[in-house]
Amino acid sequence: MAINSALIYISDENGRRLMLHRIKKDNDANKDKWIGVGGKFEDGESPEDCALRETLEETGLTLTDYRYRAIVTFVSDRWETEYMHLFTATGYEGELADCDEGELVWLTQEQFSVLPQWEGDRIFLDLLDREVPFFSLKLRYHGEKLVGAILNGRENLLANESGNVK
């Protein structure tokens, strides 16, 4: 059985992204990685419901301006298949709260591009930054190594060392 999740990248008025350094949970597949905020769907939730709930739970922020940008399918030899619904947000209300899953930090592109991330995250972040219209991305991993990336069912992608899609 596959997992459905939502991942949200929130940007502030200075162009920084809110990143979560996953350091607080044991047995965390994302341990020590820098990712957006989000989590698994609860029964009956739509992608938007999950994105709004997870953002509020993990950050204390209520999203007021957000976009559904992509579906990312993760296939792994280690973990269950996951369908991640990817969002970006530029509007929010509230005060940033402590997160029980890690440390929340506003970072510039240059700052977080050198931090530990999943290889596939670099691909979809590049697609988001280039304002690629809604896309489907399939990422295949062996352990933590990205071995395949297929965009919209046909275009094979790999990220170069700077994270840009070739």
Phi and psi in radians as a Rosetta constraint file:
Dihedral C 1 N 2 CA 2 C 2 CIRCULARHARMONIC -1.577 0.35
Dihedral N 2 CA 2 C 2 N 3 CIRCULARHARMONIC 2.766 0.35
Dihedral C 2 N 3 CA 3 C 3 CIRCULARHARMONIC -1.749 0.35
Dihedral N 3 CA 3 C 3 N 4 CIRCULARHARMONIC 2.466 0.35
Dihedral C 3 N 4 CA 4 C 4 CIRCULARHARMONIC -1.927 0.35
Dihedral N 4 CA 4 C 4 N 5 CIRCULARHARMONIC 2.343 0.35
Dihedral C 4 N 5 CA 5 C 5 CIRCULARHARMONIC -2.474 0.35
Dihedral N 5 CA 5 C 5 N 6 CIRCULARHARMONIC 2.906 0.35
Dihedral C 5 N 6 CA 6 C 6 CIRCULARHARMONIC -2.141 0.35
Dihedral N 6 CA 6 C 6 N 7 CIRCULARHARMONIC 2.460 0.35
Dihedral C 6 N 7 CA 7 C 7 CIRCULARHARMONIC -2.263 0.35
Dihedral N 7 CA 7 C 7 N 8 CIRCULARHARMONIC 2.298 0.35
Dihedral C 7 N 8 CA 8 C 8 CIRCULARHARMONIC -2.182 0.35
Dihedral N 8 CA 8 C 8 N 9 CIRCULARHARMONIC 2.284 0.35
Dihedral C 8 N 9 CA 9 C 9 CIRCULARHARMONIC -1.921 0.35
Dihedral N 9 CA 9 C 9 N 10 CIRCULARHARMONIC 1.957 0.35
Dihedral C 9 N 10 CA 10 C 10 CIRCULARHARMONIC -1.724 0.35
Dihedral N 10 CA 10 C 10 N 11 CIRCULARHARMONIC 2.274 0.35
Dihedral C 10 N 11 CA 11 C 11 CIRCULARHARMONIC -1.937 0.35
Dihedral N 11 CA 11 C 11 N 12 CIRCULARHARMONIC 2.535 0.35
Dihedral C 11 N 12 CA 12 C 12 CIRCULARHARMONIC -1.704 0.35
Dihedral N 12 CA 12 C 12 N 13 CIRCULARHARMONIC -3.125 0.35
Dihedral C 12 N 13 CA 13 C 13 CIRCULARHARMONIC -1.148 0.35
Dihedral N 13 CA 13 C 13 N 14 CIRCULARHARMONIC -0.269 0.35
Dihedral C 13 N 14 CA 14 C 14 CIRCULARHARMONIC -1.689 0.35
Dihedral N 14 CA 14 C 14 N 15 CIRCULARHARMONIC 0.098 0.35
Dihedral C 14 N 15 CA 15 C 15 CIRCULARHARMONIC 1.449 0.35
Dihedral N 15 CA 15 C 15 N 16 CIRCULARHARMONIC 0.104 0.35
Dihedral C 15 N 16 CA 16 C 16 CIRCULARHARMONIC -1.426 0.35
Dihedral N 16 CA 16 C 16 N 17 CIRCULARHARMONIC 2.649 0.35
Dihedral C 16 N 17 CA 17 C 17 CIRCULARHARMONIC -1.837 0.35
Dihedral N 17 CA 17 C 17 N 18 CIRCULARHARMONIC 2.505 0.35
Dihedral C 17 N 18 CA 18 C 18 CIRCULARHARMONIC -1.430 0.35
Dihedral N 18 CA 18 C 18 N 19 CIRCULARHARMONIC 2.050 0.35
Dihedral C 18 N 19 CA 19 C 19 CIRCULARHARMONIC -2.039 0.35
Dihedral N 19 CA 19 C 19 N 20 CIRCULARHARMONIC 2.558 0.35
Dihedral C 19 N 20 CA 20 C 20 CIRCULARHARMONIC -1.928 0.35
Dihedral N 20 CA 20 C 20 N 21 CIRCULARHARMONIC 2.069 0.35
Dihedral C 20 N 21 CA 21 C 21 CIRCULARHARMONIC -1.563 0.35
Dihedral N 21 CA 21 C 21 N 22 CIRCULARHARMONIC 1.880 0.35
Dihedral C 21 N 22 CA 22 C 22 CIRCULARHARMONIC -1.368 0.35
Dihedral N 22 CA 22 C 22 N 23 CIRCULARHARMONIC 1.662 0.35
Dihedral C 22 N 23 CA 23 C 23 CIRCULARHARMONIC -2.268 0.35
Dihedral N 23 CA 23 C 23 N 24 CIRCULARHARMONIC -0.021 0.35
Dihedral C 23 N 24 CA 24 C 24 CIRCULARHARMONIC -1.822 0.35
Dihedral N 24 CA 24 C 24 N 25 CIRCULARHARMONIC -0.256 0.35
Dihedral C 24 N 25 CA 25 C 25 CIRCULARHARMONIC -1.849 0.35
Dihedral N 25 CA 25 C 25 N 26 CIRCULARHARMONIC 2.425 0.35
Dihedral C 25 N 26 CA 26 C 26 CIRCULARHARMONIC -1.359 0.35
Dihedral N 26 CA 26 C 26 N 27 CIRCULARHARMONIC 2.722 0.35
Dihedral C 26 N 27 CA 27 C 27 CIRCULARHARMONIC 0.910 0.35
Dihedral N 27 CA 27 C 27 N 28 CIRCULARHARMONIC 0.739 0.35
Dihedral C 27 N 28 CA 28 C 28 CIRCULARHARMONIC -1.725 0.35
Dihedral N 28 CA 28 C 28 N 29 CIRCULARHARMONIC 2.116 0.35
Dihedral C 28 N 29 CA 29 C 29 CIRCULARHARMONIC -1.043 0.35
Dihedral N 29 CA 29 C 29 N 30 CIRCULARHARMONIC -0.425 0.35
Dihedral C 29 N 30 CA 30 C 30 CIRCULARHARMONIC -1.742 0.35
Dihedral N 30 CA 30 C 30 N 31 CIRCULARHARMONIC 0.235 0.35
Dihedral C 30 N 31 CA 31 C 31 CIRCULARHARMONIC -0.915 0.35
Dihedral N 31 CA 31 C 31 N 32 CIRCULARHARMONIC 2.299 0.35
Dihedral C 31 N 32 CA 32 C 32 CIRCULARHARMONIC 1.235 0.35
Dihedral N 32 CA 32 C 32 N 33 CIRCULARHARMONIC 0.005 0.35
Dihedral C 32 N 33 CA 33 C 33 CIRCULARHARMONIC -1.559 0.35
Dihedral N 33 CA 33 C 33 N 34 CIRCULARHARMONIC 2.763 0.35
Dihedral C 33 N 34 CA 34 C 34 CIRCULARHARMONIC -1.829 0.35
Dihedral N 34 CA 34 C 34 N 35 CIRCULARHARMONIC 2.100 0.35
Dihedral C 34 N 35 CA 35 C 35 CIRCULARHARMONIC -2.422 0.35
Dihedral N 35 CA 35 C 35 N 36 CIRCULARHARMONIC 3.087 0.35
Dihedral C 35 N 36 CA 36 C 36 CIRCULARHARMONIC -1.321 0.35
Dihedral N 36 CA 36 C 36 N 37 CIRCULARHARMONIC -3.034 0.35
Dihedral C 36 N 37 CA 37 C 37 CIRCULARHARMONIC -1.674 0.35
Dihedral N 37 CA 37 C 37 N 38 CIRCULARHARMONIC 2.708 0.35
Dihedral C 37 N 38 CA 38 C 38 CIRCULARHARMONIC 2.692 0.35
Dihedral N 38 CA 38 C 38 N 39 CIRCULARHARMONIC -2.986 0.35
Dihedral C 38 N 39 CA 39 C 39 CIRCULARHARMONIC 3.069 0.35
Dihedral N 39 CA 39 C 39 N 40 CIRCULARHARMONIC -2.914 0.35
Dihedral C 39 N 40 CA 40 C 40 CIRCULARHARMONIC -1.405 0.35
Dihedral N 40 CA 40 C 40 N 41 CIRCULARHARMONIC 2.597 0.35
Dihedral C 40 N 41 CA 41 C 41 CIRCULARHARMONIC -1.119 0.35
Dihedral N 41 CA 41 C 41 N 42 CIRCULARHARMONIC 2.538 0.35
Dihedral C 41 N 42 CA 42 C 42 CIRCULARHARMONIC -1.693 0.35
Dihedral N 42 CA 42 C 42 N 43 CIRCULARHARMONIC 2.797 0.35
Dihedral C 42 N 43 CA 43 C 43 CIRCULARHARMONIC -0.933 0.35
Dihedral N 43 CA 43 C 43 N 44 CIRCULARHARMONIC 2.272 0.35
Dihedral C 43 N 44 CA 44 C 44 CIRCULARHARMONIC 1.483 0.35
Dihedral N 44 CA 44 C 44 N 45 CIRCULARHARMONIC -0.056 0.35
Dihedral C 44 N 45 CA 45 C 45 CIRCULARHARMONIC -1.423 0.35
Dihedral N 45 CA 45 C 45 N 46 CIRCULARHARMONIC 2.519 0.35
Dihedral C 45 N 46 CA 46 C 46 CIRCULARHARMONIC -1.511 0.35
Dihedral N 46 CA 46 C 46 N 47 CIRCULARHARMONIC 2.951 0.35
Dihedral C 46 N 47 CA 47 C 47 CIRCULARHARMONIC -0.972 0.35
Dihedral N 47 CA 47 C 47 N 48 CIRCULARHARMONIC -0.714 0.35
Dihedral C 47 N 48 CA 48 C 48 CIRCULARHARMONIC -1.163 0.35
Dihedral N 48 CA 48 C 48 N 49 CIRCULARHARMONIC -0.740 0.35
Dihedral C 48 N 49 CA 49 C 49 CIRCULARHARMONIC -0.987 0.35
Dihedral N 49 CA 49 C 49 N 50 CIRCULARHARMONIC -0.829 0.35
Dihedral C 49 N 50 CA 50 C 50 CIRCULARHARMONIC -1.106 0.35
Dihedral N 50 CA 50 C 50 N 51 CIRCULARHARMONIC -0.794 0.35
Dihedral C 50 N 51 CA 51 C 51 CIRCULARHARMONIC -1.037 0.35
Dihedral N 51 CA 51 C 51 N 52 CIRCULARHARMONIC -0.781 0.35
Dihedral C 51 N 52 CA 52 C 52 CIRCULARHARMONIC -1.160 0.35
Dihedral N 52 CA 52 C 52 N 53 CIRCULARHARMONIC -0.786 0.35
Dihedral C 52 N 53 CA 53 C 53 CIRCULARHARMONIC -1.127 0.35
Dihedral N 53 CA 53 C 53 N 54 CIRCULARHARMONIC -0.856 0.35
Dihedral C 53 N 54 CA 54 C 54 CIRCULARHARMONIC -1.097 0.35
Dihedral N 54 CA 54 C 54 N 55 CIRCULARHARMONIC -0.699 0.35
Dihedral C 54 N 55 CA 55 C 55 CIRCULARHARMONIC -1.069 0.35
Dihedral N 55 CA 55 C 55 N 56 CIRCULARHARMONIC -0.813 0.35
Dihedral C 55 N 56 CA 56 C 56 CIRCULARHARMONIC -1.102 0.35
Dihedral N 56 CA 56 C 56 N 57 CIRCULARHARMONIC -0.778 0.35
Dihedral C 56 N 57 CA 57 C 57 CIRCULARHARMONIC -1.128 0.35
Dihedral N 57 CA 57 C 57 N 58 CIRCULARHARMONIC -0.714 0.35
Dihedral C 57 N 58 CA 58 C 58 CIRCULARHARMONIC -1.528 0.35
Dihedral N 58 CA 58 C 58 N 59 CIRCULARHARMONIC -0.415 0.35
Dihedral C 58 N 59 CA 59 C 59 CIRCULARHARMONIC -2.147 0.35
Dihedral N 59 CA 59 C 59 N 60 CIRCULARHARMONIC -0.365 0.35
Dihedral C 59 N 60 CA 60 C 60 CIRCULARHARMONIC 1.453 0.35
Dihedral N 60 CA 60 C 60 N 61 CIRCULARHARMONIC -0.010 0.35
Dihedral C 60 N 61 CA 61 C 61 CIRCULARHARMONIC -1.679 0.35
Dihedral N 61 CA 61 C 61 N 62 CIRCULARHARMONIC 2.513 0.35
Dihedral C 61 N 62 CA 62 C 62 CIRCULARHARMONIC -1.835 0.35
Dihedral N 62 CA 62 C 62 N 63 CIRCULARHARMONIC 2.102 0.35
Dihedral C 62 N 63 CA 63 C 63 CIRCULARHARMONIC -1.256 0.35
Dihedral N 63 CA 63 C 63 N 64 CIRCULARHARMONIC 2.358 0.35
Dihedral C 63 N 64 CA 64 C 64 CIRCULARHARMONIC -2.059 0.35
Dihedral N 64 CA 64 C 64 N 65 CIRCULARHARMONIC -0.295 0.35
Dihedral C 64 N 65 CA 65 C 65 CIRCULARHARMONIC -2.542 0.35
Dihedral N 65 CA 65 C 65 N 66 CIRCULARHARMONIC 1.904 0.35
Dihedral C 65 N 66 CA 66 C 66 CIRCULARHARMONIC -2.562 0.35
Dihedral N 66 CA 66 C 66 N 67 CIRCULARHARMONIC 2.775 0.35
Dihedral C 66 N 67 CA 67 C 67 CIRCULARHARMONIC -2.327 0.35
Dihedral N 67 CA 67 C 67 N 68 CIRCULARHARMONIC 2.417 0.35
Dihedral C 67 N 68 CA 68 C 68 CIRCULARHARMONIC -1.448 0.35
Dihedral N 68 CA 68 C 68 N 69 CIRCULARHARMONIC 2.038 0.35
Dihedral C 68 N 69 CA 69 C 69 CIRCULARHARMONIC -1.918 0.35
Dihedral N 69 CA 69 C 69 N 70 CIRCULARHARMONIC -0.488 0.35
Dihedral C 69 N 70 CA 70 C 70 CIRCULARHARMONIC -2.938 0.35
Dihedral N 70 CA 70 C 70 N 71 CIRCULARHARMONIC 2.839 0.35
Dihedral C 70 N 71 CA 71 C 71 CIRCULARHARMONIC -2.042 0.35
Dihedral N 71 CA 71 C 71 N 72 CIRCULARHARMONIC 2.229 0.35
Dihedral C 71 N 72 CA 72 C 72 CIRCULARHARMONIC -2.054 0.35
Dihedral N 72 CA 72 C 72 N 73 CIRCULARHARMONIC 2.152 0.35
Dihedral C 72 N 73 CA 73 C 73 CIRCULARHARMONIC -1.763 0.35
Dihedral N 73 CA 73 C 73 N 74 CIRCULARHARMONIC 2.085 0.35
Dihedral C 73 N 74 CA 74 C 74 CIRCULARHARMONIC -1.779 0.35
Dihedral N 74 CA 74 C 74 N 75 CIRCULARHARMONIC 2.171 0.35
Dihedral C 74 N 75 CA 75 C 75 CIRCULARHARMONIC -2.088 0.35
Dihedral N 75 CA 75 C 75 N 76 CIRCULARHARMONIC 2.285 0.35
Dihedral C 75 N 76 CA 76 C 76 CIRCULARHARMONIC -2.442 0.35
Dihedral N 76 CA 76 C 76 N 77 CIRCULARHARMONIC 2.634 0.35
Dihedral C 76 N 77 CA 77 C 77 CIRCULARHARMONIC -1.432 0.35
Dihedral N 77 CA 77 C 77 N 78 CIRCULARHARMONIC -0.082 0.35
Dihedral C 77 N 78 CA 78 C 78 CIRCULARHARMONIC -1.950 0.35
Dihedral N 78 CA 78 C 78 N 79 CIRCULARHARMONIC -0.649 0.35
Dihedral C 78 N 79 CA 79 C 79 CIRCULARHARMONIC -2.117 0.35
Dihedral N 79 CA 79 C 79 N 80 CIRCULARHARMONIC 2.848 0.35
Dihedral C 79 N 80 CA 80 C 80 CIRCULARHARMONIC -1.102 0.35
Dihedral N 80 CA 80 C 80 N 81 CIRCULARHARMONIC 2.583 0.35
Dihedral C 80 N 81 CA 81 C 81 CIRCULARHARMONIC -1.022 0.35
Dihedral N 81 CA 81 C 81 N 82 CIRCULARHARMONIC 2.442 0.35
Dihedral C 81 N 82 CA 82 C 82 CIRCULARHARMONIC -2.284 0.35
Dihedral N 82 CA 82 C 82 N 83 CIRCULARHARMONIC 2.338 0.35
Dihedral C 82 N 83 CA 83 C 83 CIRCULARHARMONIC -1.829 0.35
Dihedral N 83 CA 83 C 83 N 84 CIRCULARHARMONIC 1.867 0.35
Dihedral C 83 N 84 CA 84 C 84 CIRCULARHARMONIC -1.769 0.35
Dihedral N 84 CA 84 C 84 N 85 CIRCULARHARMONIC 2.174 0.35
Dihedral C 84 N 85 CA 85 C 85 CIRCULARHARMONIC -1.638 0.35
Dihedral N 85 CA 85 C 85 N 86 CIRCULARHARMONIC 2.040 0.35
Dihedral C 85 N 86 CA 86 C 86 CIRCULARHARMONIC -1.750 0.35
Dihedral N 86 CA 86 C 86 N 87 CIRCULARHARMONIC 2.249 0.35
Dihedral C 86 N 87 CA 87 C 87 CIRCULARHARMONIC -2.192 0.35
Dihedral N 87 CA 87 C 87 N 88 CIRCULARHARMONIC 2.675 0.35
Dihedral C 87 N 88 CA 88 C 88 CIRCULARHARMONIC -2.121 0.35
Dihedral N 88 CA 88 C 88 N 89 CIRCULARHARMONIC 2.676 0.35
Dihedral C 88 N 89 CA 89 C 89 CIRCULARHARMONIC -2.477 0.35
Dihedral N 89 CA 89 C 89 N 90 CIRCULARHARMONIC 2.486 0.35
Dihedral C 89 N 90 CA 90 C 90 CIRCULARHARMONIC -2.192 0.35
Dihedral N 90 CA 90 C 90 N 91 CIRCULARHARMONIC -0.133 0.35
Dihedral C 90 N 91 CA 91 C 91 CIRCULARHARMONIC -2.178 0.35
Dihedral N 91 CA 91 C 91 N 92 CIRCULARHARMONIC 2.390 0.35
Dihedral C 91 N 92 CA 92 C 92 CIRCULARHARMONIC -2.791 0.35
Dihedral N 92 CA 92 C 92 N 93 CIRCULARHARMONIC 2.781 0.35
Dihedral C 92 N 93 CA 93 C 93 CIRCULARHARMONIC -2.234 0.35
Dihedral N 93 CA 93 C 93 N 94 CIRCULARHARMONIC 2.720 0.35
Dihedral C 93 N 94 CA 94 C 94 CIRCULARHARMONIC 1.890 0.35
Dihedral N 94 CA 94 C 94 N 95 CIRCULARHARMONIC -3.134 0.35
Dihedral C 94 N 95 CA 95 C 95 CIRCULARHARMONIC -1.945 0.35
Dihedral N 95 CA 95 C 95 N 96 CIRCULARHARMONIC 2.415 0.35
Dihedral C 95 N 96 CA 96 C 96 CIRCULARHARMONIC -1.091 0.35
Dihedral N 96 CA 96 C 96 N 97 CIRCULARHARMONIC 2.249 0.35
Dihedral C 96 N 97 CA 97 C 97 CIRCULARHARMONIC -1.902 0.35
Dihedral N 97 CA 97 C 97 N 98 CIRCULARHARMONIC 2.918 0.35
Dihedral C 97 N 98 CA 98 C 98 CIRCULARHARMONIC -1.197 0.35
Dihedral N 98 CA 98 C 98 N 99 CIRCULARHARMONIC 2.554 0.35
Dihedral C 98 N 99 CA 99 C 99 CIRCULARHARMONIC -1.940 0.35
Dihedral N 99 CA 99 C 99 N 100 CIRCULARHARMONIC 2.355 0.35
Dihedral C 99 N 100 CA 100 C 100 CIRCULARHARMONIC -1.408 0.35
Dihedral N 100 CA 100 C 100 N 101 CIRCULARHARMONIC 0.014 0.35
Dihedral C 100 N 101 CA 101 C 101 CIRCULARHARMONIC -1.852 0.35
Dihedral N 101 CA 101 C 101 N 102 CIRCULARHARMONIC -0.205 0.35
Dihedral C 101 N 102 CA 102 C 102 CIRCULARHARMONIC 2.917 0.35
Dihedral N 102 CA 102 C 102 N 103 CIRCULARHARMONIC -2.883 0.35
Dihedral C 102 N 103 CA 103 C 103 CIRCULARHARMONIC -1.744 0.35
Dihedral N 103 CA 103 C 103 N 104 CIRCULARHARMONIC 2.220 0.35
Dihedral C 103 N 104 CA 104 C 104 CIRCULARHARMONIC -1.605 0.35
Dihedral N 104 CA 104 C 104 N 105 CIRCULARHARMONIC 2.267 0.35
Dihedral C 104 N 105 CA 105 C 105 CIRCULARHARMONIC -2.481 0.35
Dihedral N 105 CA 105 C 105 N 106 CIRCULARHARMONIC 2.346 0.35
Dihedral C 105 N 106 CA 106 C 106 CIRCULARHARMONIC -1.416 0.35
Dihedral N 106 CA 106 C 106 N 107 CIRCULARHARMONIC 2.130 0.35
Dihedral C 106 N 107 CA 107 C 107 CIRCULARHARMONIC -2.271 0.35
Dihedral N 107 CA 107 C 107 N 108 CIRCULARHARMONIC 2.573 0.35
Dihedral C 107 N 108 CA 108 C 108 CIRCULARHARMONIC -1.371 0.35
Dihedral N 108 CA 108 C 108 N 109 CIRCULARHARMONIC 2.863 0.35
Dihedral C 108 N 109 CA 109 C 109 CIRCULARHARMONIC -0.947 0.35
Dihedral N 109 CA 109 C 109 N 110 CIRCULARHARMONIC -0.773 0.35
Dihedral C 109 N 110 CA 110 C 110 CIRCULARHARMONIC -1.117 0.35
Dihedral N 110 CA 110 C 110 N 111 CIRCULARHARMONIC -0.689 0.35
Dihedral C 110 N 111 CA 111 C 111 CIRCULARHARMONIC -1.157 0.35
Dihedral N 111 CA 111 C 111 N 112 CIRCULARHARMONIC -0.854 0.35
Dihedral C 111 N 112 CA 112 C 112 CIRCULARHARMONIC -1.455 0.35
Dihedral N 112 CA 112 C 112 N 113 CIRCULARHARMONIC -0.250 0.35
Dihedral C 112 N 113 CA 113 C 113 CIRCULARHARMONIC -1.150 0.35
Dihedral N 113 CA 113 C 113 N 114 CIRCULARHARMONIC -0.367 0.35
Dihedral C 113 N 114 CA 114 C 114 CIRCULARHARMONIC -1.741 0.35
Dihedral N 114 CA 114 C 114 N 115 CIRCULARHARMONIC -0.009 0.35
Dihedral C 114 N 115 CA 115 C 115 CIRCULARHARMONIC -1.560 0.35
Dihedral N 115 CA 115 C 115 N 116 CIRCULARHARMONIC 2.774 0.35
Dihedral C 115 N 116 CA 116 C 116 CIRCULARHARMONIC -1.067 0.35
Dihedral N 116 CA 116 C 116 N 117 CIRCULARHARMONIC 2.114 0.35
Dihedral C 116 N 117 CA 117 C 117 CIRCULARHARMONIC -2.448 0.35
Dihedral N 117 CA 117 C 117 N 118 CIRCULARHARMONIC 2.861 0.35
Dihedral C 117 N 118 CA 118 C 118 CIRCULARHARMONIC -1.195 0.35
Dihedral N 118 CA 118 C 118 N 119 CIRCULARHARMONIC 2.486 0.35
Dihedral C 118 N 119 CA 119 C 119 CIRCULARHARMONIC -1.001 0.35
Dihedral N 119 CA 119 C 119 N 120 CIRCULARHARMONIC -0.718 0.35
Dihedral C 119 N 120 CA 120 C 120 CIRCULARHARMONIC -1.144 0.35
Dihedral N 120 CA 120 C 120 N 121 CIRCULARHARMONIC -0.521 0.35
Dihedral C 120 N 121 CA 121 C 121 CIRCULARHARMONIC -1.065 0.35
Dihedral N 121 CA 121 C 121 N 122 CIRCULARHARMONIC -0.645 0.35
Dihedral C 121 N 122 CA 122 C 122 CIRCULARHARMONIC -1.078 0.35
Dihedral N 122 CA 122 C 122 N 123 CIRCULARHARMONIC -0.626 0.35
Dihedral C 122 N 123 CA 123 C 123 CIRCULARHARMONIC -1.171 0.35
Dihedral N 123 CA 123 C 123 N 124 CIRCULARHARMONIC -0.919 0.35
Dihedral C 123 N 124 CA 124 C 124 CIRCULARHARMONIC -1.257 0.35
Dihedral N 124 CA 124 C 124 N 125 CIRCULARHARMONIC -0.486 0.35
Dihedral C 124 N 125 CA 125 C 125 CIRCULARHARMONIC -1.143 0.35
Dihedral N 125 CA 125 C 125 N 126 CIRCULARHARMONIC -0.669 0.35
Dihedral C 125 N 126 CA 126 C 126 CIRCULARHARMONIC -1.119 0.35
Dihedral N 126 CA 126 C 126 N 127 CIRCULARHARMONIC -0.747 0.35
Dihedral C 126 N 127 CA 127 C 127 CIRCULARHARMONIC -1.091 0.35
Dihedral N 127 CA 127 C 127 N 128 CIRCULARHARMONIC -0.729 0.35
Dihedral C 127 N 128 CA 128 C 128 CIRCULARHARMONIC -1.089 0.35
Dihedral N 128 CA 128 C 128 N 129 CIRCULARHARMONIC -0.807 0.35
Dihedral C 128 N 129 CA 129 C 129 CIRCULARHARMONIC -1.082 0.35
Dihedral N 129 CA 129 C 129 N 130 CIRCULARHARMONIC -0.544 0.35
Dihedral C 129 N 130 CA 130 C 130 CIRCULARHARMONIC -1.526 0.35
Dihedral N 130 CA 130 C 130 N 131 CIRCULARHARMONIC 0.120 0.35
Dihedral C 130 N 131 CA 131 C 131 CIRCULARHARMONIC 0.984 0.35
Dihedral N 131 CA 131 C 131 N 132 CIRCULARHARMONIC 0.634 0.35
Dihedral C 131 N 132 CA 132 C 132 CIRCULARHARMONIC -1.073 0.35
Dihedral N 132 CA 132 C 132 N 133 CIRCULARHARMONIC 2.337 0.35
Dihedral C 132 N 133 CA 133 C 133 CIRCULARHARMONIC -1.038 0.35
Dihedral N 133 CA 133 C 133 N 134 CIRCULARHARMONIC 2.935 0.35
Dihedral C 133 N 134 CA 134 C 134 CIRCULARHARMONIC -0.676 0.35
Dihedral N 134 CA 134 C 134 N 135 CIRCULARHARMONIC 2.282 0.35
Dihedral C 134 N 135 CA 135 C 135 CIRCULARHARMONIC -2.388 0.35
Dihedral N 135 CA 135 C 135 N 136 CIRCULARHARMONIC 2.832 0.35
Dihedral C 135 N 136 CA 136 C 136 CIRCULARHARMONIC -2.035 0.35
Dihedral N 136 CA 136 C 136 N 137 CIRCULARHARMONIC 2.197 0.35
Dihedral C 136 N 137 CA 137 C 137 CIRCULARHARMONIC -2.206 0.35
Dihedral N 137 CA 137 C 137 N 138 CIRCULARHARMONIC 2.208 0.35
Dihedral C 137 N 138 CA 138 C 138 CIRCULARHARMONIC -1.883 0.35
Dihedral N 138 CA 138 C 138 N 139 CIRCULARHARMONIC 2.131 0.35
Dihedral C 138 N 139 CA 139 C 139 CIRCULARHARMONIC -1.996 0.35
Dihedral N 139 CA 139 C 139 N 140 CIRCULARHARMONIC 2.247 0.35
Dihedral C 139 N 140 CA 140 C 140 CIRCULARHARMONIC -2.021 0.35
Dihedral N 140 CA 140 C 140 N 141 CIRCULARHARMONIC 2.220 0.35
Dihedral C 140 N 141 CA 141 C 141 CIRCULARHARMONIC -2.073 0.35
Dihedral N 141 CA 141 C 141 N 142 CIRCULARHARMONIC 2.512 0.35
Dihedral C 141 N 142 CA 142 C 142 CIRCULARHARMONIC -1.969 0.35
Dihedral N 142 CA 142 C 142 N 143 CIRCULARHARMONIC 1.908 0.35
Dihedral C 142 N 143 CA 143 C 143 CIRCULARHARMONIC 1.080 0.35
Dihedral N 143 CA 143 C 143 N 144 CIRCULARHARMONIC -2.234 0.35
Dihedral C 143 N 144 CA 144 C 144 CIRCULARHARMONIC -1.709 0.35
Dihedral N 144 CA 144 C 144 N 145 CIRCULARHARMONIC 0.106 0.35
Dihedral C 144 N 145 CA 145 C 145 CIRCULARHARMONIC -1.635 0.35
Dihedral N 145 CA 145 C 145 N 146 CIRCULARHARMONIC 2.164 0.35
Dihedral C 145 N 146 CA 146 C 146 CIRCULARHARMONIC -1.300 0.35
Dihedral N 146 CA 146 C 146 N 147 CIRCULARHARMONIC 2.153 0.35
Dihedral C 146 N 147 CA 147 C 147 CIRCULARHARMONIC -2.026 0.35
Dihedral N 147 CA 147 C 147 N 148 CIRCULARHARMONIC -0.116 0.35
Dihedral C 147 N 148 CA 148 C 148 CIRCULARHARMONIC -2.852 0.35
Dihedral N 148 CA 148 C 148 N 149 CIRCULARHARMONIC 2.525 0.35
Dihedral C 148 N 149 CA 149 C 149 CIRCULARHARMONIC -2.556 0.35
Dihedral N 149 CA 149 C 149 N 150 CIRCULARHARMONIC 1.995 0.35
Dihedral C 149 N 150 CA 150 C 150 CIRCULARHARMONIC -2.060 0.35
Dihedral N 150 CA 150 C 150 N 151 CIRCULARHARMONIC 2.140 0.35
Dihedral C 150 N 151 CA 151 C 151 CIRCULARHARMONIC -1.710 0.35
Dihedral N 151 CA 151 C 151 N 152 CIRCULARHARMONIC 2.222 0.35
Dihedral C 151 N 152 CA 152 C 152 CIRCULARHARMONIC 0.905 0.35
Dihedral N 152 CA 152 C 152 N 153 CIRCULARHARMONIC 0.631 0.35
Dihedral C 152 N 153 CA 153 C 153 CIRCULARHARMONIC 1.334 0.35
Dihedral N 153 CA 153 C 153 N 154 CIRCULARHARMONIC -0.004 0.35
Dihedral C 153 N 154 CA 154 C 154 CIRCULARHARMONIC -2.526 0.35
Dihedral N 154 CA 154 C 154 N 155 CIRCULARHARMONIC -0.590 0.35
Dihedral C 154 N 155 CA 155 C 155 CIRCULARHARMONIC -1.555 0.35
Dihedral N 155 CA 155 C 155 N 156 CIRCULARHARMONIC 2.077 0.35
Dihedral C 155 N 156 CA 156 C 156 CIRCULARHARMONIC -1.446 0.35
Dihedral N 156 CA 156 C 156 N 157 CIRCULARHARMONIC 2.150 0.35
Dihedral C 156 N 157 CA 157 C 157 CIRCULARHARMONIC -2.074 0.35
Dihedral N 157 CA 157 C 157 N 158 CIRCULARHARMONIC 2.609 0.35
Dihedral C 157 N 158 CA 158 C 158 CIRCULARHARMONIC -2.446 0.35
Dihedral N 158 CA 158 C 158 N 159 CIRCULARHARMONIC 2.602 0.35
Dihedral C 158 N 159 CA 159 C 159 CIRCULARHARMONIC -1.621 0.35
Dihedral N 159 CA 159 C 159 N 160 CIRCULARHARMONIC 2.431 0.35
Dihedral C 159 N 160 CA 160 C 160 CIRCULARHARMONIC -1.419 0.35
Dihedral N 160 CA 160 C 160 N 161 CIRCULARHARMONIC -3.134 0.35
Dihedral C 160 N 161 CA 161 C 161 CIRCULARHARMONIC -1.076 0.35
Dihedral N 161 CA 161 C 161 N 162 CIRCULARHARMONIC -0.475 0.35
Dihedral C 161 N 162 CA 162 C 162 CIRCULARHARMONIC -1.495 0.35
Dihedral N 162 CA 162 C 162 N 163 CIRCULARHARMONIC -0.027 0.35
Dihedral C 162 N 163 CA 163 C 163 CIRCULARHARMONIC 1.632 0.35
Dihedral N 163 CA 163 C 163 N 164 CIRCULARHARMONIC -0.059 0.35
Dihedral C 163 N 164 CA 164 C 164 CIRCULARHARMONIC -1.434 0.35
Dihedral N 164 CA 164 C 164 N 165 CIRCULARHARMONIC 2.491 0.35
Dihedral C 164 N 165 CA 165 C 165 CIRCULARHARMONIC -1.304 0.35
Dihedral N 165 CA 165 C 165 N 166 CIRCULARHARMONIC 2.355 0.35
